[in-house]
Amino acid sequence: MRIKTIIFFCLFVLFGKTFAAENFVDFSSGDWQLAKDGKISIYVSKTDERGVMKAAKNLCQDLLKVTGIAPQFVDNASNAT
């Protein structure tokens, strides 16, 4: 019985991660572009609540860390990139 337990444990360690792994990055069709022509625009309305503005500022900080591009706030959707 002890041998079976050891074999099961070894198989679990070897193959358990393979079955548990998930694909977190997917490059299939339908992807969207984060930055266009070296620019990122975040659309915010002048009438948005303070919490929305704080979330947008936090998003800008995150995007700067990920892309190295400082996003700009725009208040008119037609000015967004």
ABEGO torsion letter per residue (X at the ends): XAAAAAAAAAAAAAAAAAAABBBABBABBGBBBABBGGBBBBBBBAABBAAAAAAAAAAAAAAAAAAGBBBBBBABAAABX
